[in-house]
Amino acid sequence: MTSSKVGRGMGIFLIVTGIGHFIFPKGLDAIVPDFLPGDPRTWTYLSGFAEIAIGIALLLPLSIKIGSKSLRILAAFAALALFIAVYPANITMAIDWSSRPMPDPLFAYARLPLQFGLFYWAYAIIKALKKIS
């Protein structure tokens, strides 16, 4: 894989899902954990903004740096941190949807292990970018 392509898929994925936070916020508001202060919509918009910003950064050339670090590598670390940070929302969704009719609970439960795939994807991008930078 060429250096220009590493992280591109995740960048596009994050931009699309981030835009979804602004187009369809209501469903995402519902899974914001209760322990977070303030209005759930704020958290929905903040996470959407973070996804878009990280996604854009994953599409930038490796030559763009902050200090001595490539912005794209920093974005891959930020993606991993974001995926970990939003995991409680997936847990909230699984708990809240457990009493819904099928297949809703299955969808909610399936998101939990799938999130680990996102963790790995971000980690793999970090490793690949470190190797080529």
ABEGO torsion letter per residue (X at the ends): XBAAABGAAAAAAAAAAAAAAAABAAAAAAABBAABBEBAAAAAAAAAAAAAAAAAAAABBAABBBEABBAAAAAAAAAAAAAAAAAAAAAAAAAAAAABBOAAAAAAAAAAAAAAAAAAAAAAAAAAAAAAX
